[in-house]
């Protein structure tokens, strides 16, 4: 039986020495496994010495090689993942693992990941987290909102493994939020659990603003479900408005009660305002979703750099 080849995609931006320490720890884990691994480090146009450090790194394990690509300009974490997957698709690999390069994703989970062969998608759910109480509270609310809209929980991030068939779907359709995109795929899935570790340098880059953007992008992947909720809301509001209108007409024609002049004006104004807000938000999600996918699908905006090790 031929040896399985696995590509590991890890985006990084201004990680400096953290990226090197990540590679050292990752290589130690991979050296103990029987598969062959190609680590694809995706430099998201770092402005420090991250790229030069990655180029200077040499792997020592016989079953591990390193490829470094750098993006044409800073594109953000999700686009860096996408570009890394495009490059990985050109390699002779059967499985593709995506993980962060800051040390928060436990490399020790790879041994369990590569042992799973009956699932096209394997997701690494987060156990205990090491962030502040405020961040964890915000993340708790985000998960509840996501479950309400999507009808399913999302307890995992980018750390995952996919087969080539799922990779083809990723490259064909693109994504704005990798984890949410995978959760939508109709393919055999399995979830394993690993605690979220602290960053190697101990300084988390995830702020409340970052979490808000992260949550918004995950909802874009479920834009159809969001639209469905707004449509149901429109129907409910229309029914309530109709009942109020009937009540006003009934009081006007069949009773002697006085109707305040501002009541009908206020109700109509509120209804129109809510309807406009719902409509603009729903249409906005769909337009952003469509624009992002059409703009990026199939485009590679990277260059390979440094020797292969």
Order of alpha helices (4+ residues) and beta strands (2+ residues): beta-alpha-beta-alpha-beta-alpha-beta-alpha-beta-alpha-beta-alpha-alpha-beta-alpha-alpha-alpha-beta
